[in-house]
Amino acid sequence: MCVCHPWHTEGVNGFDRITIEPGKMGGQPCIRGHRLTVEHLLRLIGAGWSLEQVQEEFPFIEAADLQQAIAYASFSVREFHLPVKQSA
């Protein structure tokens, strides 16, 4: 469990593919068993990468890993809000 977050993934909505370890990747949420952070994975998806492209670059990634990373991000949005510029 990472003390930098008010919550952790163990037992939360079945996040069994996301781990947070203080000594691994600076305590950032990672795909279990790997040094691939949820943030990095989501940035790739946000940049337009398909699941197939992600799997080509990171063959260990399964569709369920990506699904949980997205679900984890949606869960964390409840805790942290970024300012969004209002449209005219």
C-alpha atoms as an extended CHARMM CRD file, in Angstrom:
* protein
*
        88  EXT
         1         1  MET       CA              0.0000000000        0.0000000000        0.0000000000  PROA      1               0.0000000000
         2         2  CYS       CA              1.2780000000        3.4380000000       -0.8740000000  PROA      2               0.0000000000
         3         3  VAL       CA              0.9740000000        6.0310000000        1.8620000000  PROA      3               0.0000000000
         4         4  CYS       CA              0.8400000000        8.8290000000       -0.7250000000  PROA      4               0.0000000000
         5         5  HSD       CA             -2.7170000000        7.8980000000       -1.7080000000  PROA      5               0.0000000000
         6         6  PRO       CA             -5.7850000000        7.9150000000        0.5420000000  PROA      6               0.0000000000
         7         7  TRP       CA             -6.7020000000        4.4980000000       -0.8450000000  PROA      7               0.0000000000
         8         8  HSD       CA             -5.0440000000        1.4600000000       -2.3550000000  PROA      8               0.0000000000
         9         9  THR       CA             -6.1060000000       -1.1230000000       -4.8990000000  PROA      9               0.0000000000
        10        10  GLU       CA             -6.2960000000       -4.2550000000       -2.7890000000  PROA      10              0.0000000000
        11        11  GLY       CA             -9.9250000000       -5.3220000000       -2.6360000000  PROA      11              0.0000000000
        12        12  VAL       CA            -11.2060000000       -2.1840000000       -4.3750000000  PROA      12              0.0000000000
        13        13  ASN       CA            -13.5680000000       -3.0890000000       -7.2140000000  PROA      13              0.0000000000
        14        14  GLY       CA            -11.4450000000       -6.1120000000       -8.0780000000  PROA      14              0.0000000000
        15        15  PHE       CA             -8.2600000000       -4.2440000000       -9.0040000000  PROA      15              0.0000000000
        16        16  ASP       CA             -6.1850000000       -7.4070000000       -8.8950000000  PROA      16              0.0000000000
        17        17  ARG       CA             -4.0200000000       -6.3950000000      -11.8720000000  PROA      17              0.0000000000
        18        18  ILE       CA             -2.8660000000       -3.0610000000      -10.4120000000  PROA      18              0.0000000000
        19        19  THR       CA             -0.2450000000       -2.9310000000       -7.6650000000  PROA      19              0.0000000000
        20        20  ILE       CA              1.2960000000       -0.1250000000       -5.6390000000  PROA      20              0.0000000000
        21        21  GLU       CA              4.6520000000       -0.8500000000       -4.0410000000  PROA      21              0.0000000000
        22        22  PRO       CA              6.6160000000        1.9500000000       -2.3240000000  PROA      22              0.0000000000
        23        23  GLY       CA              9.9780000000        0.7150000000       -3.6720000000  PROA      23              0.0000000000
        24        24  LYS       CA              8.7820000000        0.1610000000       -7.2320000000  PROA      24              0.0000000000
        25        25  MET       CA              8.4650000000        2.9840000000       -9.7820000000  PROA      25              0.0000000000
        26        26  GLY       CA              8.2950000000        5.5540000000       -7.0050000000  PROA      26              0.0000000000
        27        27  GLY       CA              5.1570000000        4.0100000000       -5.5400000000  PROA      27              0.0000000000
        28        28  GLN       CA              3.1310000000        4.6550000000       -8.6790000000  PROA      28              0.0000000000
        29        29  PRO       CA              0.3320000000        2.2360000000       -9.6150000000  PROA      29              0.0000000000
        30        30  CYS       CA              1.7310000000       -0.4300000000      -11.9570000000  PROA      30              0.0000000000
        31        31  ILE       CA              0.4710000000       -3.3740000000      -13.9440000000  PROA      31              0.0000000000
        32        32  ARG       CA              1.0890000000       -6.2590000000      -11.5390000000  PROA      32              0.0000000000
        33        33  GLY       CA              4.4140000000       -7.9820000000      -11.8800000000  PROA      33              0.0000000000
        34        34  HSD       CA              5.8100000000       -5.3200000000      -14.2180000000  PROA      34              0.0000000000
        35        35  ARG       CA              7.4090000000       -1.9080000000      -14.1500000000  PROA      35              0.0000000000
        36        36  LEU       CA              4.7870000000       -0.4060000000      -16.4420000000  PROA      36              0.0000000000
        37        37  THR       CA              2.8550000000        2.3310000000      -14.6750000000  PROA      37              0.0000000000
        38        38  VAL       CA             -0.8440000000        2.8610000000      -15.1630000000  PROA      38              0.0000000000
        39        39  GLU       CA             -0.0350000000        6.4650000000      -16.0430000000  PROA      39              0.0000000000
        40        40  HSD       CA              2.3270000000        5.4600000000      -18.8610000000  PROA      40              0.0000000000
        41        41  LEU       CA             -0.1880000000        2.9840000000      -20.2440000000  PROA      41              0.0000000000
        42        42  LEU       CA             -2.9700000000        5.5770000000      -20.1560000000  PROA      42              0.0000000000
        43        43  ARG       CA             -0.7570000000        8.1950000000      -21.8150000000  PROA      43              0.0000000000
        44        44  LEU       CA             -0.1690000000        5.7810000000      -24.6950000000  PROA      44              0.0000000000
        45        45  ILE       CA             -3.9100000000        5.1800000000      -25.0620000000  PROA      45              0.0000000000
        46        46  GLY       CA             -4.5370000000        8.9270000000      -24.8120000000  PROA      46              0.0000000000
        47        47  ALA       CA             -1.9930000000        9.4770000000      -27.5820000000  PROA      47              0.0000000000
        48        48  GLY       CA             -4.0360000000        7.2130000000      -29.8360000000  PROA      48              0.0000000000
        49        49  TRP       CA             -2.3150000000        3.8620000000      -29.4090000000  PROA      49              0.0000000000
        50        50  SER       CA             -4.5630000000        0.8460000000      -29.9600000000  PROA      50              0.0000000000
        51        51  LEU       CA             -4.5280000000       -2.2170000000      -27.7090000000  PROA      51              0.0000000000
        52        52  GLU       CA             -2.6980000000       -4.0190000000      -30.5090000000  PROA      52              0.0000000000
        53        53  GLN       CA              0.0340000000       -1.3560000000      -30.6030000000  PROA      53              0.0000000000
        54        54  VAL       CA              0.4050000000       -1.4870000000      -26.8210000000  PROA      54              0.0000000000
        55        55  GLN       CA              0.6630000000       -5.2840000000      -26.9330000000  PROA      55              0.0000000000
        56        56  GLU       CA              3.2510000000       -5.0990000000      -29.7080000000  PROA      56              0.0000000000
        57        57  GLU       CA              5.4210000000       -2.8210000000      -27.5610000000  PROA      57              0.0000000000
        58        58  PHE       CA              4.6140000000       -4.6040000000      -24.2710000000  PROA      58              0.0000000000
        59        59  PRO       CA              3.7570000000       -8.2540000000      -25.1080000000  PROA      59              0.0000000000
        60        60  PHE       CA              2.8730000000       -9.0540000000      -21.4860000000  PROA      60              0.0000000000
        61        61  ILE       CA             -0.1250000000       -6.6640000000      -21.5110000000  PROA      61              0.0000000000
        62        62  GLU       CA             -3.5190000000       -8.3340000000      -21.7120000000  PROA      62              0.0000000000
        63        63  ALA       CA             -6.8110000000       -6.6620000000      -22.5810000000  PROA      63              0.0000000000
        64        64  ALA       CA             -7.8720000000       -7.0850000000      -18.9380000000  PROA      64              0.0000000000
        65        65  ASP       CA             -4.7890000000       -5.1030000000      -17.8250000000  PROA      65              0.0000000000
        66        66  LEU       CA             -5.8160000000       -2.1900000000      -20.0090000000  PROA      66              0.0000000000
        67        67  GLN       CA             -9.4260000000       -2.4410000000      -18.8370000000  PROA      67              0.0000000000
        68        68  GLN       CA             -8.3610000000       -2.2970000000      -15.1860000000  PROA      68              0.0000000000
        69        69  ALA       CA             -5.9710000000        0.5880000000      -15.8500000000  PROA      69              0.0000000000
        70        70  ILE       CA             -8.8480000000        2.5930000000      -17.3330000000  PROA      70              0.0000000000
        71        71  ALA       CA            -11.1800000000        1.5910000000      -14.4920000000  PROA      71              0.0000000000
        72        72  TYR       CA             -8.4840000000        2.5420000000      -11.9750000000  PROA      72              0.0000000000
        73        73  ALA       CA             -8.1140000000        5.9460000000      -13.6180000000  PROA      73              0.0000000000
        74        74  SER       CA            -11.8650000000        6.5260000000      -13.4920000000  PROA      74              0.0000000000
        75        75  PHE       CA            -11.8230000000        5.5590000000       -9.8090000000  PROA      75              0.0000000000
        76        76  SER       CA             -9.0020000000        7.9970000000       -9.0900000000  PROA      76              0.0000000000
        77        77  VAL       CA            -10.7770000000       10.8580000000      -10.8830000000  PROA      77              0.0000000000
        78        78  ARG       CA            -13.2590000000       10.8200000000       -8.0120000000  PROA      78              0.0000000000
        79        79  GLU       CA            -10.3920000000       11.7990000000       -5.7070000000  PROA      79              0.0000000000
        80        80  PHE       CA             -8.4960000000       14.3020000000       -7.8600000000  PROA      80              0.0000000000
        81        81  HSD       CA             -9.9130000000       16.9100000000      -10.2100000000  PROA      81              0.0000000000
        82        82  LEU       CA             -7.8750000000       18.8010000000      -12.7680000000  PROA      82              0.0000000000
        83        83  PRO       CA             -9.0210000000       22.2950000000      -13.7200000000  PROA      83              0.0000000000
        84        84  VAL       CA            -10.6260000000       22.3490000000      -17.1570000000  PROA      84              0.0000000000
        85        85  LYS       CA            -10.8970000000       25.5280000000      -19.1760000000  PROA      85              0.0000000000
        86        86  GLN       CA            -14.5310000000       26.4450000000      -19.7810000000  PROA      86              0.0000000000
        87        87  SER       CA            -15.5890000000       26.6330000000      -23.4120000000  PROA      87              0.0000000000
        88        88  ALA       CA            -17.0700000000       29.8800000000      -24.7080000000  PROA      88              0.0000000000
